Amino acid sequence: MARKKTLQSLLWLPQKTRSDSLVSEIPYASTVPPEYSMKAMDDPFERSISSPPSKSFTTLNHLRHVESLATLPSGAGRIPKLNAVILGESLASEEDDLVFPSDDFSRRAHIPSPQKYLEMYRRSIEDPAGFWSDIASQFYWKKRWGQPVYSENLDIRKGRIEIEWFKGGISNICYNCLDRNIELGNGEKIALFWEGNEPGTDGSLTYNQLLQRVCQLANYLKDVGVQKGDAVVIYLPMLMELPIAMLACARIGAVHSVVFAGFSAESLAQRIMDCKPKVVITCNAVRRGSKIIHLKDIVDAALAESAQNGFSVDVCLTYENHSALEKSKTKWQEGRDTWWQDVITKFPTTCDVEWVDAEDPLFLLYTSGSTGKPKGVLHTTGGYMVYTAATFKYAFDYKPSDVYWCTADCGWITGHSYVTYGPLLNAATVVVFEGAPNYPDSGRCWDIVDKYKVSIFYTAPTLVRSLMREGDEYVTRYSRKSLRVLGSVGEPINPSAWRWFFNLVGDSRCPISDTWWQTETGGFMITPLPGAWPQKPGSATFPFFGVQPVIVNEKGVEIEGECSGYLCVKSSWPGAFRTLYGDHERYETTYFSAFPGYYFSGDGCSRDKDGYYWLTGRVDDVINVSGHRIGTAEVESALVSHPQCAEAAVVGVEHEVKGQGIYAFVTLVEGVQYSEDLRKNLVSTVRKQIGAFAAPEKIHWAPGLPKTRSGKIMRRILRKIASRQLDELGDTSTLADPTVVDELIALADS
């Protein structure tokens, strides 16, 4: 043990204090990466924001949550053994605390060491105006912003909550995504690869071609009366026309509101009535897997409902998706409906840019809770542009030669920030996929990776667990040699899924950017930076530049060191949302009133003794059992660690003695049969990993879980099933497979 401590003290010392002869005497020395080096990087971002190396790593108070980087991290949860792993050399197993980047990866990375991260992070906190101004200066501004660079009030006790960045600066995000990159010589570079639902159906657009398509649609929108500040609702599947529509709106200063093309007519109508768009853009139908979804019928019903409630839309632009439905079979309302292909190609391929203020609105994105009116999250132009570009670049260690694929739909914030804007601002080549990840079989993702030589792959833990369940052979039949960086988004990824993703999909050589952020934050908040520091499977690691996370208790008091509590953020960051559309009071109440002076994320979080952050799920997903606050993610992770459990979802139910009990829905690995012995083993696994207080009261066998087509588990429905409130299941139209609900109800008492 003493020798391990010596290893810890050596790894993070500056080079001049390390002795190679001493290192060679230490156990595991062959698996310890060479010293992280400080190096000058020939990159405009780094050149503009690097400051002279600090002579001391003494950490100021506001850096307390990363000061543990001065020593080697030495534990992940309850795993006691130190056994560092270097990417590409050995497997990450249940015994591994740490996964190190290889020396070669770190040497080439934008952020090659903890020291470089600390240097940049320190400046981002001590001089946010200078730090973000230097990054913003890499983009085109018609007029530079004034002073101050930012202004904020996050304390509801001091008045109205307000956040502003780069106010007075005049720019356009579409111009910076397209025109600017073409001017820099990227016109013939592929901007979008499109992969259709059916294998072999594909397409691509260069940056020149994408700009022309965007301009044609922008000219059409202006022709039908759309002006700066007007809303446009987009209800499209993942066709290339979806990012085209977003960029066209941004080009003319219109505010787009993308609605996931899986929401019901009622949900779509709510959003239409709230933002009152000039135009709705949709397509007649989409084929997802073997199923055809008639999107135009849903839009027709939504527009009828909206009209009955006093708001009518005059223009419905409809793209003919001939692979799903013929034009002649599409229901049509003359005078309102227009075929995209009939009109857009008639418009010029150039369109003047509408220059907008940094604080002018860019888009609305509605988030829906289990009850009440959807919340229209409003993001503005300048700060969002700068923040998404920077987070994409650093969190994925993006290089111009990379081919990037994010499996998210543009109907969610991930599709806005990390399918469309973040990648295109960096002149990236992006894969857009229309189909289902398991169609025609569970190897489709890796087939696409090989086809397009994808080097950065960003997906959700739900998809990872789903593919785990199907078996390794669907992965190993493909090369995947092009992969360089993996990413995870949407919920905490349990360690066993992390290891499968790392070991099998990434061949133990690809770091995983396990990102934590929200619709409201605009971009990544806590995330690994590939190459910078060792990872712990399941941990989001450390904050991104400019982000000051704090963990507070029920009274709003910041907790230091190793702890668990409520995750908040103090001080603003450029990508933060500015309000809820039409309801600033709800914005203040929901996000800033619980803990005055902070943005409250609504998430629970733990920080281990090494300073690593571990997300434990939504606070409303915290179950209080006999006074013990237990995060659902923690119980789910324990269940999934059992080799015969493919996926688990945990909810709380009323318990007459304990207050709440734990109710677990469990999906088993393919071919495994339900049994009482297995139920007991699963309960025992939770007791062993967490404690007897966390043992599930009920294991509910689940052939599948109710998920949206984007992979999000609908826990609201699971709570209703667990509590037998079957008449209150609500809207299940967004589920990928609504029949799952009936199966779960039938198995409720088994």
C-alpha positions in Angstrom: 0.0 0.0 0.0 2.8 2.4 0.8 4.3 1.8 -2.6 1.0 2.7 -4.2 1.0 6.0 -2.3 4.5 6.7 -3.6 3.1 6.1 -7.1 0.3 8.6 -6.4 2.7 11.3 -5.2 5.1 10.8 -8.2 2.6 10.8 -11.1 1.6 14.4 -10.7 4.8 16.0 -9.8 6.5 18.3 -12.4 9.0 16.4 -14.6 12.1 17.8 -12.9 11.1 16.2 -9.6 10.5 12.7 -11.0 13.2 10.1 -11.1 13.0 7.5 -13.8 15.0 5.0 -11.7 12.6 5.5 -8.8 9.6 5.0 -11.0 10.9 1.8 -12.3 10.8 0.4 -8.8 7.1 1.0 -8.4 4.4 -1.6 -9.0 2.3 -0.9 -12.1 5.0 1.4 -13.4 4.6 -0.1 -16.9 0.9 0.9 -16.9 1.5 4.4 -15.7 1.5 7.0 -18.5 4.5 9.2 -19.0 4.4 12.6 -17.4 1.8 14.9 -18.9 3.7 17.7 -20.6 2.9 21.3 -21.0 3.2 22.2 -24.7 2.5 25.1 -27.0 -0.3 24.2 -29.3 -0.6 25.7 -32.8 -4.3 26.4 -32.5 -6.1 29.8 -32.5 -8.2 28.9 -29.4 -5.2 27.9 -27.4 -3.0 30.8 -28.7 -5.7 33.3 -27.7 -6.5 32.0 -24.3 -3.3 30.6 -22.9 -1.6 32.5 -20.1 1.9 32.0 -18.8 2.3 28.8 -16.8 1.6 29.3 -13.1 4.6 28.9 -10.8 2.4 27.4 -8.1 -0.6 25.1 -8.1 -2.0 26.7 -5.0 -5.7 26.8 -5.7 -7.9 29.8 -5.0 -11.2 29.3 -3.1 -13.3 29.3 -6.3 -11.1 26.5 -7.7 -11.5 24.2 -4.7 -13.5 21.6 -6.6 -10.6 20.9 -8.9 -7.7 21.3 -6.5 -7.6 17.6 -5.9 -6.1 17.3 -9.4 -2.8 18.0 -7.7 -2.7 14.4 -6.5 -3.5 11.2 -8.3 -7.2 10.2 -8.1 -7.3 7.0 -6.1 -10.8 5.6 -6.0 -14.1 5.3 -7.8 -17.0 4.6 -5.4 -16.4 1.4 -3.6 -13.7 0.0 -5.8 -10.6 -0.2 -3.5 -7.9 -1.5 -5.8 -5.6 1.0 -7.7 -4.9 -0.4 -11.1 -4.3 2.3 -13.7 -5.2 1.4 -17.2 -3.8 3.1 -20.3 -6.0 3.4 -23.4 -5.2 0.8 -26.0 -3.1 -1.4 -23.7 -5.5 -3.3 -21.4 -9.2 -3.7 -20.5 -11.1 -1.6 -18.0 -12.6 -4.1 -15.6 -14.5 -4.0 -12.4 -11.1 -3.8 -10.6 -10.0 -0.6 -12.4 -10.3 2.7 -10.7 -8.8 4.8 -13.5 -8.5 4.8 -17.2 -5.6 6.9 -18.4 -5.3 8.4 -21.9 -2.3 7.0 -23.8 0.8 9.2 -24.1 0.3 9.5 -27.8 -3.3 10.6 -27.4 -2.4 13.2 -24.8 0.5 14.5 -26.8 -1.8 15.3 -29.7 -4.8 16.6 -27.6 -5.9 20.2 -27.3 -5.7 19.9 -23.6 -2.8 17.4 -23.0 -2.5 17.5 -19.2 -4.2 18.5 -15.9 -1.8 21.4 -15.7 -3.0 22.8 -19.0 -6.6 22.4 -17.9 -6.0 24.1 -14.6 -4.2 27.0 -16.3 -7.1 27.6 -18.7 -9.8 26.9 -16.1 -8.2 29.3 -13.7 -8.2 32.1 -16.3 -11.8 31.3 -17.3 -12.9 31.9 -13.6 -10.6 34.7 -12.7 -11.1 36.6 -16.0 -14.2 35.3 -17.7 -14.6 38.5 -19.8 -11.1 38.1 -21.3 -11.3 34.3 -21.6 -14.5 34.3 -23.6 -13.8 37.4 -25.5 -10.6 35.7 -26.9 -12.6 32.7 -28.1 -15.5 34.9 -29.4 -12.9 36.8 -31.5 -12.3 33.7 -33.6 -15.7 34.2 -35.1 -17.0 36.9 -37.5 -18.8 39.9 -35.9 -20.2 42.7 -38.0 -19.8 44.9 -34.9 -17.8 44.0 -31.8 -19.6 43.8 -28.4 -19.3 46.6 -25.9 -18.4 46.7 -22.2 -19.1 45.0 -19.9 -18.6 41.7 -21.8 -21.2 40.1 -19.6 -23.7 41.1 -16.9 -25.7 38.9 -14.6 -27.9 38.6 -11.6 -28.6 35.0 -10.4 -29.8 36.1 -6.9 -33.6 36.5 -6.9 -33.3 38.5 -3.7 -31.6 41.2 -5.6 -34.2 41.6 -8.3 -34.9 40.3 -11.7 -32.8 37.3 -12.9 -30.8 38.4 -15.9 -27.9 37.1 -17.9 -26.3 38.8 -20.9 -23.1 38.1 -22.9 -21.5 40.1 -25.7 -24.5 42.5 -25.8 -24.1 45.1 -28.5 -22.1 42.6 -30.6 -23.7 42.1 -34.0 -23.2 38.7 -35.7 -25.1 35.8 -37.3 -24.7 32.1 -36.4 -25.6 30.8 -39.8 -22.9 33.0 -41.4 -20.3 31.7 -38.9 -21.4 28.1 -39.6 -21.3 28.3 -43.4 -20.1 31.5 -45.1 -17.1 31.9 -42.8 -16.0 28.4 -43.2 -16.3 28.6 -47.0 -14.2 31.8 -46.9 -11.6 29.9 -44.9 -11.3 27.4 -47.8 -13.7 24.7 -46.7 -16.3 25.1 -49.4 -15.7 21.7 -50.9 -15.4 19.9 -47.6 -18.3 17.6 -46.8 -20.6 19.3 -44.2 -23.3 16.6 -43.9 -23.3 12.9 -44.7 -26.9 11.7 -44.6 -27.8 8.0 -43.9 -31.4 7.0 -44.6 -33.5 4.5 -42.8 -32.8 1.8 -45.4 -29.2 0.7 -45.8 -27.8 2.0 -49.0 -30.0 5.1 -49.0 -27.6 8.1 -48.5 -26.6 11.5 -49.5 -24.1 14.3 -48.8 -23.7 18.1 -49.0 -20.5 20.1 -49.1 -20.4 23.4 -47.3 -21.0 25.2 -50.6 -24.0 23.1 -51.4 -25.4 23.4 -47.9 -25.2 27.2 -48.0 -27.1 27.2 -51.3 -29.8 25.0 -49.9 -30.1 27.1 -46.8 -30.3 30.3 -48.9 -33.1 29.0 -51.1 -35.2 28.1 -48.0 -34.4 31.4 -46.3 -35.5 33.3 -49.4 -38.8 31.3 -49.5 -39.4 32.1 -45.8 -38.9 35.8 -46.5 -41.2 35.6 -49.5 -44.1 34.2 -47.4 -43.7 37.0 -44.8 -41.3 35.6 -42.2 -39.3 38.4 -40.6 -36.7 38.9 -38.0 -38.1 37.7 -34.6 -40.9 35.6 -36.1 -41.2 32.0 -34.9 -41.1 29.0 -37.3 -42.0 25.6 -36.0 -40.1 22.7 -37.5 -41.6 19.2 -37.2 -39.2 17.0 -39.3 -37.4 13.7 -38.9 -33.6 13.5 -39.3 -33.5 14.5 -42.9 -30.8 16.9 -44.1 -33.7 19.4 -44.5 -33.9 19.6 -40.7 -30.5 21.3 -40.1 -31.1 23.2 -43.3 -34.4 24.6 -41.9 -32.7 25.6 -38.6 -29.9 27.4 -40.4 -32.3 29.1 -42.8 -34.3 30.6 -39.9 -31.1 31.7 -38.2 -29.9 33.4 -41.4 -32.9 35.7 -41.6 -33.2 36.3 -37.8 -36.3 34.1 -37.4 -36.6 32.1 -34.2 -36.9 28.3 -34.9 -38.7 25.9 -32.6 -37.9 22.4 -33.5 -40.4 19.9 -32.1 -39.3 16.2 -32.0 -41.2 14.4 -34.7 -42.6 11.9 -32.2 -44.7 14.2 -30.1 -48.4 13.8 -30.4 -50.7 16.2 -32.2 -51.8 17.6 -28.8 -48.2 18.3 -27.7 -47.4 19.9 -31.0 -50.5 22.0 -30.8 -49.5 23.3 -27.4 -46.2 24.5 -28.8 -47.8 26.1 -31.8 -50.3 28.0 -29.6 -47.5 29.2 -27.3 -45.0 30.6 -29.9 -47.5 31.4 -32.7 -45.4 30.6 -35.7 -45.7 32.2 -39.1 -44.9 28.8 -40.8 -44.8 25.2 -39.8 -42.3 23.0 -41.7 -42.9 19.2 -41.8 -42.8 16.2 -44.2 -45.5 13.9 -45.2 -44.2 10.8 -43.5 -41.1 9.0 -42.2 -40.1 5.4 -42.1 -38.4 4.5 -38.9 -37.3 0.9 -38.9 -40.1 -1.0 -40.5 -42.7 1.4 -39.2 -44.2 4.3 -41.2 -45.2 7.4 -39.2 -47.6 9.8 -40.9 -46.2 13.1 -39.7 -48.4 15.3 -41.9 -51.5 13.8 -40.3 -50.2 14.7 -36.9 -49.5 18.2 -38.1 -53.0 18.5 -39.6 -54.5 17.5 -36.3 -52.3 19.9 -34.3 -53.2 22.8 -36.7 -56.9 22.0 -36.4 -56.6 22.0 -32.6 -54.7 25.3 -32.6 -57.3 26.9 -34.9 -60.1 25.8 -32.6 -58.2 27.6 -29.8 -57.9 30.8 -31.7 -54.6 30.7 -33.5 -54.3 29.7 -37.2 -51.2 29.0 -39.2 -51.3 30.2 -42.8 -48.4 28.2 -44.3 -47.5 24.5 -43.9 -44.4 23.7 -45.9 -44.3 20.0 -46.5 -41.3 18.0 -47.7 -42.1 14.9 -49.8 -40.3 12.0 -48.2 -41.0 9.6 -51.1 -39.3 6.7 -49.4 -42.0 6.7 -46.8 -45.1 7.9 -48.6 -46.1 9.0 -52.1 -47.2 12.5 -52.7 -50.6 11.4 -54.0 -51.4 9.6 -50.8 -50.8 12.6 -48.6 -53.7 14.5 -47.1 -53.8 18.1 -48.3 -55.3 21.5 -47.5 -55.2 23.8 -50.5 -54.2 27.4 -49.8 -52.3 26.4 -46.7 -50.1 23.4 -47.6 -47.1 23.7 -50.0 -44.8 21.1 -51.3 -41.2 21.9 -50.5 -39.9 20.4 -53.8 -42.3 22.5 -55.8 -41.2 25.9 -54.5 -37.8 25.9 -52.8 -35.7 25.2 -55.9 -37.2 28.2 -57.7 -35.5 30.6 -55.2 -32.0 32.1 -55.6 -29.1 30.3 -54.0 -27.8 33.4 -52.3 -29.5 35.3 -49.5 -28.5 38.3 -47.5 -27.7 37.8 -43.9 -29.9 39.4 -41.2 -27.3 40.7 -38.7 -28.6 40.3 -35.1 -27.5 41.4 -31.7 -25.8 38.8 -29.5 -28.8 38.9 -27.2 -31.4 38.5 -29.9 -33.2 35.1 -29.7 -31.9 32.2 -31.8 -34.3 29.4 -30.9 -37.0 28.1 -28.6 -36.9 24.5 -27.4 -39.8 23.2 -25.3 -39.2 20.8 -22.4 -42.2 19.0 -21.0 -42.6 17.8 -17.5 -45.1 15.2 -16.3 -47.7 17.9 -15.7 -48.4 21.5 -16.7 -47.6 23.6 -19.7 -44.4 22.9 -21.7 -41.5 25.3 -20.9 -40.2 27.2 -23.8 -36.4 27.5 -23.2 -35.1 30.5 -25.0 -31.5 30.7 -26.2 -29.9 33.8 -27.7 -27.4 34.1 -30.4 -23.9 35.3 -29.4 -23.1 33.5 -26.1 -24.7 30.2 -27.4 -22.6 30.4 -30.5 -19.3 30.9 -28.7 -20.1 28.3 -26.0 -21.3 25.5 -28.3 -18.3 25.9 -30.5 -15.8 25.8 -27.7 -17.4 22.9 -25.8 -17.6 20.8 -29.0 -14.0 21.5 -29.8 -12.5 20.7 -26.4 -14.8 17.9 -25.1 -14.4 15.8 -28.2 -10.8 17.0 -28.9 -12.1 17.8 -32.4 -9.6 17.9 -35.3 -10.3 19.0 -38.9 -9.8 15.4 -40.1 -12.5 14.0 -37.9 -15.9 12.6 -39.0 -18.4 13.2 -36.3 -21.7 11.3 -35.6 -24.1 12.2 -32.8 -27.1 9.8 -32.8 -29.4 12.5 -31.2 -32.4 14.0 -32.9 -32.5 17.7 -33.6 -35.8 17.8 -31.7 -33.7 17.8 -28.5 -31.0 20.2 -27.3 -28.3 17.7 -28.2 -29.3 17.9 -31.8 -29.2 21.7 -31.7 -25.8 22.1 -30.0 -24.0 18.9 -31.2 -25.5 17.9 -34.5 -26.0 21.3 -36.0 -24.4 24.4 -34.5 -21.4 23.2 -32.5 -20.0 21.0 -35.2 -20.6 23.3 -38.1 -19.1 26.3 -36.3 -15.9 24.1 -36.2 -16.2 23.2 -39.9 -16.8 19.6 -39.0 -18.1 16.8 -41.2 -21.3 15.5 -39.5 -23.3 12.3 -40.0 -27.1 12.7 -39.9 -29.0 9.4 -39.5 -32.7 9.1 -40.2 -33.3 5.5 -39.1 -33.4 3.3 -36.0 -30.1 2.2 -34.5 -31.2 -1.5 -34.4 -32.6 -1.6 -38.0 -32.3 -3.9 -39.9 -30.2 -5.4 -37.1 -28.3 -4.3 -34.0 -25.1 -3.8 -36.0 -26.4 -0.8 -37.9 -24.5 1.8 -35.8 -21.1 0.1 -36.4 -22.0 -0.4 -40.1 -22.4 3.4 -40.3 -19.2 4.0 -38.4 -17.3 1.9 -40.9 -19.0 3.3 -43.9 -18.3 6.9 -43.1 -15.0 6.3 -41.1 -16.6 8.0 -38.1 -13.9 9.0 -35.6 -16.1 10.7 -32.9 -19.3 8.8 -31.8 -21.7 10.5 -29.4 -24.7 8.6 -28.1 -27.0 7.9 -25.1 -26.4 5.4 -22.3 -29.8 3.9 -23.1 -28.7 3.0 -26.6 -25.4 1.6 -25.2 -27.3 -0.7 -22.8 -29.7 -1.7 -25.5 -26.9 -2.8 -27.8 -25.1 -4.5 -24.9 -28.2 -6.7 -24.5 -28.1 -7.8 -28.1 -24.7 -9.3 -27.8 -21.1 -8.5 -28.7 -21.1 -10.2 -32.1 -23.1 -7.3 -33.5 -20.1 -5.0 -32.6 -17.2 -7.3 -33.3 -18.2 -8.1 -36.9 -17.3 -4.5 -37.8 -13.9 -2.9 -37.8 -14.6 0.4 -35.9 -10.9 1.2 -36.4 -11.7 4.8 -37.3 -13.1 5.5 -33.9 -11.0 7.9 -31.8 -13.3 9.4 -29.2 -16.6 8.2 -27.8 -19.3 10.3 -26.0 -22.3 9.8 -23.7 -25.2 12.1 -23.2 -28.7 12.3 -21.6 -28.3 10.5 -18.2 -25.6 9.1 -16.0 -23.9 6.1 -17.6 -23.6 3.2 -15.2 -20.0 1.9 -14.9 -20.7 -1.5 -16.4 -22.2 0.1 -19.6 -19.2 2.5 -19.6 -16.8 -0.4 -19.5 -18.6 -2.3 -22.3 -18.6 0.9 -24.4 -14.9 1.5 -23.7 -13.7 -2.1 -23.9 -15.7 -3.5 -26.8 -16.9 -0.6 -29.0 -13.7 1.5 -28.5 -11.3 -1.4 -28.3 -10.0 0.0 -25.0 -8.3 2.9 -26.8 -11.0 5.6 -27.1 -11.6 8.0 -24.2 -15.3 8.6 -23.4 -16.6 12.1 -23.0 -19.3 11.4 -20.5 -21.0 14.8 -20.6 -23.4 16.4 -18.1 -25.5 19.3 -19.3 -29.1 20.3 -19.9 -31.4 21.9 -22.4 -31.2 25.0 -20.2 -27.3 25.1 -20.2 -27.0 25.2 -23.9 -23.7 23.1 -23.8 -21.5 20.9 -21.7 -21.1 21.8 -18.1 -19.2 18.9 -16.5 -17.3 16.7 -18.9 -14.0 14.8 -19.4 -11.5 16.5 -21.8 -9.9 13.6 -23.7 -6.2 13.4 -23.0 -6.3 15.7 -20.0 -6.8 13.4 -17.1 -7.7 9.8 -16.1 -11.3 8.9 -16.2 -13.4 7.0 -13.7 -16.1 4.9 -15.3 -19.4 6.6 -14.7 -18.1 10.0 -13.6 -18.6 13.2 -15.6 -15.3 14.2 -14.0 -14.6 18.0 -13.9 -16.3 21.3 -14.9 -15.8 22.8 -18.3 -14.1 26.2 -18.6 -16.1 29.0 -17.0 -18.4 26.7 -15.1 -18.5 26.8 -11.3 -20.5 23.8 -10.0 -21.3 23.7 -6.3 -23.0 21.0 -4.2 -25.4 22.4 -1.6 -27.5 20.9 1.2 -31.2 21.4 1.7 -30.5 24.8 3.3 -28.5 26.0 0.3 -25.2 25.9 2.1 -22.2 24.9 -0.1 -20.7 21.5 1.0 -16.9 21.1 0.6 -14.9 18.0 -0.2 -16.4 14.5 -0.5 -20.2 14.9 -0.3 -23.6 14.4 -1.9 -26.3 17.0 -2.4 -28.0 19.3 -4.9 -26.0 20.4 -7.9 -26.0 24.1 -8.5 -24.0 26.5 -10.6 -22.8 29.9 -9.5 -22.1 32.7 -11.9 -23.3 32.6 -15.5 -21.7 31.1 -18.6 -22.2 32.2 -22.2 -24.5 29.3 -23.2 -27.0 29.8 -20.4 -30.7 30.2 -21.4 -32.1 33.6 -20.8 -35.7 33.0 -20.0 -38.8 30.8 -20.5 -40.7 32.2 -23.4 -43.5 34.4 -22.2 -43.1 33.3 -18.6 -40.0 34.9 -16.9 -41.6 34.4 -13.5 -41.7 30.7 -14.0 -38.0 30.9 -15.1 -37.1 32.6 -11.9 -39.2 30.3 -9.7 -38.1 27.0 -11.3 -34.4 27.6 -11.6 -33.4 30.4 -9.2 -35.7 30.5 -6.2 -34.8 27.1 -4.5 -31.3 28.3 -3.8 -31.0 32.1 -4.2 -27.7 33.1 -5.8 -27.4 29.9 -7.8 -28.8 28.2 -10.9 -30.4 25.0 -9.6 -30.0 22.2 -12.0 -32.6 19.9 -10.4 -30.0 17.1 -10.3 -28.5 15.3 -7.4 -24.7 15.0 -7.4 -21.9 13.4 -5.5 -18.3 14.5 -5.4 -15.7 11.9 -4.4 -12.6 12.5 -2.3 -10.6 13.2 -5.5 -13.0 15.9 -6.7 -14.7 13.9 -9.4 -18.4 14.6 -10.0 -20.9 11.8 -10.1 -24.5 12.6 -11.3 -27.1 10.7 -9.3 -30.2 11.6 -11.3 -33.0 14.1 -11.0 -33.8 15.3 -7.5 -37.4 14.1 -8.2 -35.8 10.7 -8.9 -34.4 10.6 -5.4 -36.2 8.1 -3.2 -36.4 8.7 0.5 -36.4 5.3 2.2 -36.5 5.5 6.0 -34.7 8.8 6.0 -32.1 7.5 3.5 -32.0 9.6 0.3 -31.2 7.2 -2.5 -30.5 8.2 -6.1 -32.4 6.1 -8.6 -29.3 6.1 -10.8 -27.2 4.5 -8.0 -29.7 1.6 -7.6 -30.0 1.2 -11.4 -26.2 1.0 -11.7 -26.1 -1.7 -9.0 -28.8 -3.8 -10.7 -27.1 -3.5 -14.2 -23.8 -4.6 -12.7 -25.4 -8.1 -12.4 -24.3 -10.1 -15.5 -27.8 -11.2 -16.3 -29.4 -7.7 -16.1 -29.4 -5.7 -19.4 -31.3 -2.6 -18.2 -33.1 -1.3 -15.1 -35.3 1.6 -14.2 -36.1 2.4 -10.6 -38.9 4.5 -9.2 -40.3 5.2 -5.7 -43.6 4.0 -4.4 -45.4 4.7 -1.2 -44.6 2.5 1.8 -46.6 2.5 5.0 -43.5 2.0 7.1 -40.5 3.4 5.2 -42.3 6.4 3.6 -41.1 5.2 0.2 -40.0 1.9 -1.2 -37.9 1.1 -4.2 -39.6 -0.5 -7.2 -37.3 -1.8 -9.9 -38.2 -2.6 -13.5 -35.6 -5.0 -14.8 -34.9 -6.2 -18.4 -32.8 -9.3 -18.6 -30.1 -10.2 -21.1 -31.4 -12.0 -24.1 -32.1 -15.7 -23.5 -32.2 -15.4 -19.7 -35.4 -16.6 -18.0 -37.1 -14.9 -15.1 -36.8 -16.8 -11.8 -37.2 -16.4 -8.1 -33.5 -17.2 -7.6 -32.5 -14.5 -10.0 -34.8 -12.0 -8.3 -33.1 -12.8 -5.0 -29.7 -12.4 -6.6 -30.6 -9.0 -8.0 -31.8 -7.8 -4.6 -28.7 -9.2 -3.0 -26.5 -7.3 -5.5 -28.1 -4.0 -4.5 -27.7 -4.8 -0.8 -24.1 -5.7 -1.3 -23.2 -2.6 -3.4 -25.2 0.1 -1.7 -26.7 -1.3 1.6 -29.7 -3.1 2.9 -31.7 0.1 3.0 -31.5 0.3 -0.8 -32.8 -3.2 -1.5 -35.8 -3.1 -3.9 -39.2 -3.9 -2.5 -40.3 -5.2 -5.8 -38.6 -6.5 -8.9 -40.9 -6.1 -11.9 -39.8 -8.2 -14.9 -39.8 -6.0 -18.0 -39.4 -7.3 -21.5 -38.8 -3.7 -22.5 -39.0 -0.2 -21.0 -41.2 2.6 -22.2 -38.9 4.9 -24.2 -39.2 7.8 -26.6 -37.8 7.3 -30.0 -34.7 9.2 -28.8 -34.2 6.6 -26.1 -35.4 8.5 -23.1 -37.1 6.3 -20.5 -40.5 7.6 -19.5 -40.3 7.2 -15.8 -43.6 9.0 -15.3 -45.3 6.0 -16.9 -43.3 3.6 -14.7 -44.4 5.5 -11.6 -48.0 5.2 -12.5 -47.6 1.4 -13.2 -45.8 0.9 -10.0 -48.4 2.6 -8.0 -51.2 1.0 -10.0 -52.6 4.3 -11.2 -53.3 2.8 -14.5 -56.0 5.4 -15.4 -53.4 8.2 -15.1 -50.8 6.9 -17.6 -51.3 10.1 -19.8 -50.0 10.6 -23.3 -48.0 7.6 -24.5 -47.9 8.7 -28.2 -44.2 9.6 -28.1 -43.1 6.0 -27.1 -41.1 4.1 -29.6 -43.2 1.0 -28.8 -46.5 1.8 -26.9 -47.2 -1.9 -26.6 -44.5 -2.1 -23.9 -46.9 -0.4 -21.5 -49.5 -3.2 -21.9 -46.8 -5.9 -21.4 -45.6 -4.2 -18.2 -49.2 -4.0 -16.8 -49.8 -7.6 -17.6 -46.6 -8.6 -15.7 -47.3 -6.3 -12.7 -48.2 -9.1 -10.3 -45.9 -11.8 -11.7 
